[in-house]
Amino acid sequence: MTKQREFPNNMRRHRDRAAEEANEALARIDALYGRVRRGEFTRSGLERDLLEISRQLHLAMRHLERTGAETEPE
């Protein structure tokens, strides 16, 4: 039996996690936007939601970087 190729199989996990985190961040943004439009938010709640969205997007970027994506810090 041939040995499993490590690079593509291991990188698939990082690619999929990045997609999951980005998708969850988009869903949170949509929900947050809806609450803001209806006036159903507090400053602390808004800050907490934005920090969580930021964390999810940072995590997605780290997973993409693990697969070889080159990013430039701003």
N, C-alpha and C positions, 0 to 999 in steps of 0.2 A: 504494500500500500504506500502511496506517495505521501510525503509530509505536507501538511496544510500550509499554504502560503500565509505568512504572518502579516506582511504589510497591508495588503488590501483588506483582509478580514478584520484586523485590529482597527484600522482607520474607519471602517464602516460604522463602528460603535460611536466614535467621536463625531462623525458626520451626522448620524441620526440624533445624537444628543443635542448637537447644535441646532438642528431643525426643530426639535421638540421645545427647546428653550426659547427660540425665536418665535415659534407659534404661540406659546403660552404668553410671551410678552405682548404680542399683537392682540391677543384676546383680552389681556388686562388693560391695554390702552383703549380698546373699543369700549370696555365696560366703564372705565374711568371717564372717558369722553361723554358717555351717556349720562353718568351721574352728574358731571359738571353742567351739562346742558339743562338738566332738570333742577339744578341748584341743590343737589343732595350730597354735599361734601363739606368737610371741615379742613382747615389748613393742615392740621396734624395728619389727618387721614390722607390728604392729597400728597403730602411729603412722604409718608410711608409707602403709598402706592408707587410713587415715582422712584423711590429708592429700590423697591423690589423689582420694578421693570428694568432699572439700570443694572442691577445685579444679574438678572437673567440674561440681558444682552451681553454683559461682560463674560459671563460663563459660556455663552454661545461662541463668542470670539475666541476664548481660550481653546475650546474644542476644535474650532476651525484651524487655529494655529497649530494644534497637535497634528493635523492632517497635512500640514505643509503650507497652508495659506499664509502669505506674507502680508503683514499689516504694518501700517505706518502710524506711530503715535502722533497725536495732534498736540 
